[in-house]
Amino acid sequence: MSKVGFIGLGIMGRPMATNLVKAGLDVMVSDLNGDIVRELCAMGASTGTYAEIATACDRIVTILPTGAIVREVLFGENGISAALTAGKVVCDMSSVTPGESQECYRRLKALGVGFVDAPVSGGEPGAIAGTLAIMCGGDEADFARMKPVFDVLGSSALLIGTSGAGSVTKLANQIIVNLNIAAVSEALVLASKAGVDPMRVYHAIRGGLAGSTVLDAKAPMMCRRDFTPGGTVRVNHKDIKNVLATAHEIDVPLPLTAQLFEIQQALKVGGHMDDDHAGYVQYFEQLAGVTVRSDER
């Protein structure tokens, strides 16, 4: 079985790489955090420089904070592209813009190397459980090469279209997820201000049309005042910034998403960037002068 390189062991990457190791794949990891690298190596992974990973691995996964960091890891000084040979595949699972994905595709294609943009949805719980939704753009043959990896990491992986299509899909996903969290926040603030237990409201509405995965994941966190991050405001702020930049390039007005970005900006000023995005509720609480809280579980 060919070796899989995995670069980026953050909130999402760490459990994803762990699942690959547990599934018996031969995994070679890299991250700036040496403690996490050693943790993965103790489970059975190996480690190396970018050049060593590029030389040893036929399939290489990156999941990194920004498109600029992805570009640096791939094409910067001592980046992996310098040691890649034709026939290999790079898969970027980061949340970046479609243009950034397409640039990586073109530059690697010139080297005879495949590239798949494959951002994910499901947050840290999905990464731990191996149930991520994986949204892919690229060539069919490269997607097929990556499919055994995707099958370990997620419950679904779909090739949506050509290069950049996965990143477009992730932007659409982030609009829906983040606006849904904001709507849940606003609704629970209304209930709390009206003197109704927000957790009882959640239980009452979750079986109806308002029910959603987002509601089930975030409403209890809000009611517990638990903003331990599975997906931080910081990461989603970056994603929504990418949404708006892409929309502006192709002349798509996104008034609700633009308002959400300003909510995120306000949370940034308030020092909440490293809270889970369930923490959006804190913006609406401040407006209404109320705290969403429940002792019910």
C-alpha positions in Angstrom: 0.0 0.0 0.0 1.4 3.4 -0.9 2.4 5.9 1.7 0.1 8.9 2.4 1.5 12.3 3.4 -0.5 14.4 5.8 0.5 18.0 6.5 -1.5 20.0 9.1 -2.4 18.5 12.5 -4.7 21.2 13.9 -8.3 20.9 15.3 -9.4 19.0 12.1 -6.2 17.5 10.9 -5.1 15.8 14.1 -8.2 13.5 14.3 -8.2 13.0 10.5 -4.6 11.8 10.5 -5.3 9.7 13.6 -8.1 7.9 11.7 -5.9 7.2 8.8 -3.3 5.6 11.1 -5.9 3.6 12.9 -7.3 2.3 9.6 -3.9 0.8 8.9 -2.7 3.2 6.2 1.0 4.0 6.0 1.0 7.7 7.0 3.8 10.3 7.1 2.9 13.5 9.0 4.2 17.0 9.4 3.1 19.9 11.6 4.8 22.9 13.3 3.6 21.4 16.7 6.2 18.8 17.5 4.1 17.4 20.4 1.3 16.4 18.1 3.7 15.0 15.5 5.2 12.8 18.3 1.7 11.7 19.4 0.9 10.5 15.8 4.3 8.8 15.5 3.6 6.9 18.8 0.4 5.6 17.1 2.4 4.3 14.1 2.9 7.2 11.8 6.3 8.4 10.6 7.4 12.0 10.0 9.7 13.9 7.7 10.4 17.2 6.0 8.2 18.4 3.2 10.8 17.1 0.7 10.9 13.7 2.3 7.1 13.5 2.3 7.0 14.5 -1.3 9.6 11.9 -2.2 8.1 9.0 -0.1 4.3 9.6 -0.6 2.2 9.0 -3.7 -0.8 10.9 -2.1 -0.3 14.0 0.0 -3.1 15.7 2.0 -2.9 19.2 3.3 -5.3 20.9 5.7 -4.0 24.3 6.7 -5.4 27.6 8.1 -5.3 29.8 4.9 -4.7 29.7 1.2 -1.5 31.6 1.6 -0.1 28.9 3.9 -1.2 26.2 1.5 0.7 28.1 -1.3 3.8 28.4 0.9 3.8 24.7 1.8 3.3 23.6 -1.8 5.4 26.2 -3.7 7.5 28.1 -1.2 11.2 27.7 -0.4 11.6 24.0 0.7 8.0 23.4 -0.3 6.8 20.0 -1.4 6.5 20.8 -5.2 10.3 20.9 -5.5 10.5 17.2 -4.7 7.3 16.0 -6.3 7.5 13.7 -9.4 4.9 13.1 -12.1 2.0 10.8 -11.3 1.5 11.8 -7.6 -1.6 13.5 -6.3 -1.9 16.4 -3.8 -5.2 16.9 -2.1 -5.9 20.2 -0.2 -8.7 19.8 2.3 -8.3 23.4 3.6 -11.1 26.0 3.3 -9.7 28.4 0.7 -11.0 30.4 -2.3 -11.8 28.7 -5.6 -9.1 30.8 -7.3 -6.5 29.6 -4.8 -7.4 26.0 -5.5 -7.3 26.6 -9.3 -3.9 28.1 -9.0 -2.6 25.0 -7.2 -4.2 22.8 -9.8 -2.5 24.6 -12.7 0.9 24.8 -11.1 0.9 21.1 -10.1 -0.6 20.0 -13.4 2.5 21.6 -15.1 4.6 19.2 -13.1 2.5 16.2 -14.0 1.0 16.1 -10.5 -2.7 15.8 -9.8 -4.5 18.1 -7.5 -7.9 17.8 -5.8 -9.5 20.5 -3.7 -11.5 18.7 -1.1 -12.7 20.9 1.8 -14.8 19.3 4.5 -17.8 19.9 6.7 -18.7 18.4 10.0 -16.3 20.2 12.4 -14.2 18.5 15.0 -16.9 16.0 15.9 -17.1 14.8 12.3 -13.3 14.6 12.0 -13.1 12.5 15.2 -15.9 10.2 14.1 -14.8 9.9 10.5 -18.1 11.2 9.2 -17.1 14.3 7.4 -18.8 15.5 4.2 -16.0 15.9 1.6 -16.6 18.2 -1.3 -14.2 17.7 -4.2 -13.1 19.5 -7.3 -10.6 18.2 -9.9 -10.0 15.4 -12.4 -11.9 12.1 -12.1 -8.7 10.0 -12.1 -7.2 12.0 -9.2 -10.4 11.8 -7.2 -10.4 8.0 -7.7 -6.8 7.9 -6.4 -7.9 9.8 -3.2 -11.1 7.9 -2.7 -9.7 5.2 -0.3 -8.4 8.1 1.9 -11.8 9.9 1.7 -13.6 6.7 2.7 -11.7 6.6 6.0 -12.2 10.3 6.7 -15.8 10.8 5.8 -19.2 9.4 5.3 -19.6 11.0 1.9 -17.1 12.2 -0.8 -18.5 13.6 -4.0 -16.6 14.9 -7.1 -18.7 18.0 -7.9 -16.8 19.3 -10.9 -13.5 20.6 -12.2 -10.8 22.3 -10.1 -12.2 24.8 -7.7 -15.7 23.2 -7.5 -15.0 21.7 -4.1 -14.0 25.1 -2.7 -17.1 26.8 -4.2 -19.2 24.1 -2.5 -17.5 24.8 0.8 -18.2 28.5 0.5 -21.9 27.7 -0.1 -21.8 25.4 2.9 -20.3 28.1 5.1 -23.0 30.6 4.1 -25.7 28.1 5.2 -24.0 26.9 8.3 -23.0 30.2 9.7 -26.3 32.0 8.9 -28.1 29.1 10.5 -26.0 29.5 13.7 -26.8 33.2 13.7 -30.5 32.6 13.3 -30.5 30.1 16.2 -28.6 32.7 18.3 -31.2 35.4 17.5 -34.1 33.0 18.3 -32.8 31.8 21.6 -32.0 35.4 22.7 -35.6 36.3 21.9 -36.9 33.4 24.0 -34.6 34.2 26.9 -35.6 37.9 26.9 -39.3 36.8 26.9 -38.6 34.7 30.0 -38.9 31.3 28.4 -36.3 28.6 29.0 -34.2 28.4 25.7 -33.5 24.7 26.1 -37.2 23.9 26.3 -37.7 26.0 23.2 -35.0 23.9 21.5 -36.7 20.7 22.5 -40.0 21.9 21.3 -38.9 23.0 17.8 -36.2 20.5 16.9 -38.7 18.0 15.4 -40.3 20.6 13.2 -39.2 22.5 10.1 -36.7 24.5 12.2 -34.9 21.4 13.1 -31.4 20.9 11.6 -28.0 19.5 12.3 -26.8 23.0 13.2 -29.7 23.5 15.7 -28.9 20.1 17.4 -25.2 20.9 17.6 -25.2 24.5 18.6 -28.4 25.3 20.7 -27.3 23.0 23.6 -23.9 24.6 23.6 -25.4 28.1 23.7 -27.7 27.1 26.6 -24.7 25.6 28.5 -22.5 28.6 27.8 -20.0 26.2 26.3 -18.0 27.9 23.6 -15.1 25.3 23.6 -14.2 25.4 19.9 -15.0 22.7 17.4 -15.0 25.3 14.7 -13.7 28.7 15.9 -15.1 32.1 15.1 -11.6 32.9 13.7 -11.7 30.1 11.1 -15.3 30.9 10.1 -14.4 34.6 9.9 -11.8 33.7 7.4 -14.2 31.5 5.5 -16.9 34.2 5.3 -14.2 36.7 4.1 -13.4 34.2 1.3 -17.1 33.9 0.5 -17.5 37.7 0.1 -14.3 38.0 -1.9 -15.4 35.3 -4.3 -18.9 36.8 -4.6 -17.6 40.2 -5.3 -15.4 38.8 -8.1 -18.4 37.4 -9.9 -20.9 40.1 -9.0 -23.1 38.1 -6.6 -24.7 40.3 -3.9 -24.8 38.5 -0.5 -26.5 40.9 1.9 -27.1 38.4 4.7 -23.6 37.1 4.5 -22.2 40.6 4.6 -24.2 41.3 7.8 -22.8 38.1 9.3 -19.3 39.2 8.5 -19.9 42.4 10.5 -21.2 40.3 13.4 -18.0 38.4 13.3 -16.1 41.7 13.2 -17.9 42.8 16.4 -17.0 39.5 18.1 -13.4 40.0 17.0 -13.3 43.4 18.7 -14.9 41.7 21.8 -12.1 39.1 22.0 -14.2 36.1 21.0 -12.3 34.9 17.9 -11.2 31.6 19.5 -14.7 30.7 20.8 -16.7 28.1 19.0 -19.0 29.7 16.4 -21.9 28.9 18.8 -20.5 32.0 20.4 -22.3 34.1 17.8 -25.0 34.2 20.4 -22.9 36.6 22.5 -23.3 39.3 19.9 -27.1 39.1 20.1 -27.1 38.8 23.9 -25.2 42.1 24.0 -27.7 43.8 21.8 -30.7 42.6 23.9 -29.0 42.8 27.3 -29.8 39.2 28.2 -27.9 35.9 28.7 -29.0 32.7 27.1 -28.7 30.1 29.8 -30.6 26.9 30.9 -30.1 24.4 33.7 -32.0 21.8 31.6 -30.0 19.3 29.6 
